[in-house]
Amino acid sequence: MAATPPELLAIEQKYAWEWFSYHAAQRMTALNYFFVTVGIIAVAYSKCVENGWRGVGCLVGALGSLCSIAFWLSM
């Protein structure tokens, strides 16, 4: 039995909403991981500044920049 147009529209809307919901959840999960990563990097950088470790601080800053660029490109 073929779906009538109202039934077909309901099926299409359900499919579209589930597609959106899945991808929105993925983006929110990625954003949460990004916030955790930035928090860890910020603490590491502040400890480097506190102890005067300039070289390690530069590496941590570069890692933070790399993570930010990677997140920006993935979105």
C-alpha positions, 0 to 999 in steps of 0.5 A, spaced: 500 500 500 503 506 497 503 512 502 498 517 501 501 524 501 499 526 508 502 520 511 509 521 506 509 528 509 509 525 516 514 520 514 519 525 511 518 530 517 520 525 522 526 523 518 529 530 517 528 531 524 531 525 526 537 527 521 537 534 524 537 531 532 543 526 530 547 531 527 546 537 533 547 532 538 554 530 535 556 538 535 554 539 542 558 533 544 564 536 540 563 542 543 563 539 550 570 536 549 572 542 546 571 546 552 574 540 557 580 541 552 581 548 553 580 548 560 585 543 561 590 547 556 588 553 560 590 550 567 597 547 564 599 554 561 597 558 567 602 553 571 607 554 566 607 561 567 607 560 574 613 556 574 617 560 569 617 555 564 617 559 557 619 553 552 613 549 555 608 554 555 610 556 548 608 549 546 602 548 550 600 555 547 601 552 540 597 546 542 591 550 544 592 554 538 592 547 534 586 545 537 582 551 536 583 551 529 582 544 528 575 545 532 573 551 527 575 547 521 571 541 523 565 545 524 
